[in-house]
Amino acid sequence: MQGPNASTISAQGISPRRHRAFVRITHWLMALSVLGLIATGTGILISHPRLYWGETGAVGTPSLIDLPLPFVLGPSIWNRPYHFFFAWILVLAGFTYVVGGLATRHFRQNLLPPKTDFRWSTIASVTSAHLRGKRTVTDETGTYNIVQRLTYLAVVFFFLPGVVLTGLGMSPGTTSVFPILATSIGGHQSARTLHFCFASFVLIFLIVHIAMLFVAGFRGHVQAMITGRLPKERAPR
């Protein structure tokens, strides 16, 4: 049996479904894991806040970047087990999201931009509205605009996989079996530097994402990600 269509739902005073269950569950699991990774990753980073390029790097050798962070010995060992724990949550939740998104056509229906939106004028207009903290038409209808769609696709299919692969490229245990994970990008220290870059972008995305939620309506969109439906007054008409 098919569920009620949008007109029937609207007539009954119920908002149309905004997010499927697998999207909501994996979203919160990935959000939790990313926050855990940021917290534990920061603890690991301050134990040696210097980045290198190549196979090796240590105090006393030239660095590629010296990060403006305190140099605190010890947190790396304490945080590594928790960092790996959150990493596996991210991998499993992300894999489930991608499989579910392909199986239900979620990516094609909700994230793949229509060809008519691939215009610089459209992208510039949406970006300008976001920078000025103004709502767009898609904020009112509960859909994703071209900038959001491209950003979400980049995060899901490029930056998060980049975080995972470079994280594996830093692991001697993993690279002893799959050395290409490190050698293909120049070595273990290169993997660590790229890991920091990918993770930094994800952190920036998270900050901007939360800021845009406040612009679009924080309470309504969080509720939709919990219940699957926008509040009645925010539901698209």
N, C-alpha and C positions, 0 to 999 in steps of 0.2 A: 504494500500500500504506500502511496505517496503522502507526504505530509501536506498540511494546508499551505496554499500558495500565499503570496504576499498580500493580495487583496483581501483574502479571507482573514488572515491574521490581523490586518489593519482594521477590518470591520469589527473584529472581536476586541479591539482596543489593546492588542498585544503588539509590541514592536517586532519587526522582522528580525530574523536571526542575523547577527553580525559576524560571529566567529564560531567555527566548528569546535567540538570538544577537544580534538587532538591539537588544534592550534592553541587553545587556551591552556591546556595542560603543559604542552612543550614550551610555550612562551614563559610560563612562570618557572618551570624547571631551568630553562636557559638563563632567565633573569637571575635566579638564585645562584646558579653556578658562576655566572659572570661576576656578580658581586663578590662571591667567595674567592674567585681567581684574582680579582683586583686587590682584595685585602691581603691574601696570602702572597701574591706576586710582589706587592710592595714590600712586604716583610723580607722576601728573598732578595729583592733588588738592593735594599739599603745595606745588606751585608757586603755588597761590592758594587757601588753605583758607578761603574765604569763600563763602557762598551768597547768592544774590539772587533776587528775583522780578520778572518783567517781561522786557523785551527786552534791556536792557543792565545792566551792573554792573562796577565797577572800584574799584581802591584810591582812596579819597577820596570815594566815594559810600556812602550808607547800605546796610548789608547786612541780610539777613534772619537769617542765622546765622553766627557766627564760630566755626569749628571749633577745638578745642584741639590744633592740629597746628603743627609748625614751618613757617615760611614760607621755602621754599627755591626760589630762581629756577633755571630750567633744565630740571628733570625732565619738564615737560610736553612739550616738543619731543622729548626723547629717547624717551619712552615711548609717544607717540601711534601710531607705526607698528606697534609690537608689540600695543598695545591693540586696534587695528583688526583685526590678524591673528587674535587670539584671539576677537574678536567674531564674525568670519565662521565660525570653527570652531563656535562656539556656535549660530549661526543654522542652519548646514547640519546639524549633528548634531541639534538640536532639531526641525527640520523633518522629518528622517528618522524620528525617534522618534515624532512625532505621526502621520505617515502610516502607519508600521508599526503603531502602537498602534490606529489606527482599522481598518486592514485585517485585523488578527488578533484584533480584539475584546479586546485587552489591557486597555484602559481599563475596559470593561464588566465583564470577568471579574475583574480584579485591583485596580482602583482605585476604581471607582464603588461607594460604600457601599450595602449593602442597606437597604431602607426600615426594617427592624426595628431598625437601629443608630442611626437618627436620633432619639435620646432624650437629653435632658440628663443623665439619670442615667448612661447608658453613657459619654457623652463625659467627664463629670466623673470617673467612676471610672477611666477610662484615663489622663486627664490627671494625676490624683492619684498613680497608680502611677508614671507617668513622672517626676513631680517628686520622688518619694521614691526614685527609682533602682531600682524593683522591676520584675521581669518580669511580663508579662501572658500570658494564655492564648494570644494570637496569636504571642507571641515563641516559645512552645514549639512551635506548629504550623507556624511559618514563613510565616504569612500576615500581611497588614497589618490593623491595627485601624482604627477609625473616625477617630481623630485623624490617624494616618499617611496614610490615604487622602485625607482632606480637605486636609491640608497639601501632599501631593504634587500633587494636582490644582490647588491654588492656585498653587504654584510653576510648574508646567508651563504653565498656561493664563492666568495673570495676572501674576505677578511677573517671570518671565523675559521674556515679551513686553513688559512694561512697561520693563524694562531696555533691550531692543532699540529700542523705539519712541522712548523719550526720548533714547537715544543718537543715533538718527537725527535727532531734533528739535534736537540741539545742533550738527549739522553744517551749516554754511552751504551747502556744495555740494549736500547732499540737500534742504534746505529751499528752495533756489532753484528746484528742480523741483517739490517738494511742500511749499509753505509752510504748509499746514494742520498739518503735524507740529509746528510751533512755535506758530503763531498760535492753534490750538485750546486750548493750555494756557497762553497768556499771553506767550509769547516764548522766545527762546533761553536766557535765564538761568533761566526757570521750568523749562524742560526739563532744565537741568543740576541744579537742586535736586531735581526729582522723580527724576532718574536716580540721584542719590546716595541718596535714600530707598529706591527699589526695590533698589539694589545692597546697601544696608545690611541689608535684610530677607533677601536671599539669603545674605549672610554669616552672619547669625544662624541661618538655617536650616541652613547647612553645619555650623556649630559644634554645634548641637543634634543634627543627624543623626549626626555622628561620636560624640557622647556617648552617644546611644541605641544605637549599634552596640556599644559596649563593654558596655552593660547587657544587650543581647539576645544577645551573643556575637560579638565583632568578627571573630575568625578565620573562623568558620563562614560568616558572611554575606559577608565579602569573598571567600572561596573560591567561594561560590555565584555571586557576580557575575563571577567569572573563568571558572569551569568550567560554570556553569549549574545546578549541583546543590549542595544542602546536604550537608555531611558525613553519612555514614551514620547516626551517632549522633544527628544533629540533624534528620534527615528526618522529616516528619510521618507519623504512623502511622494 
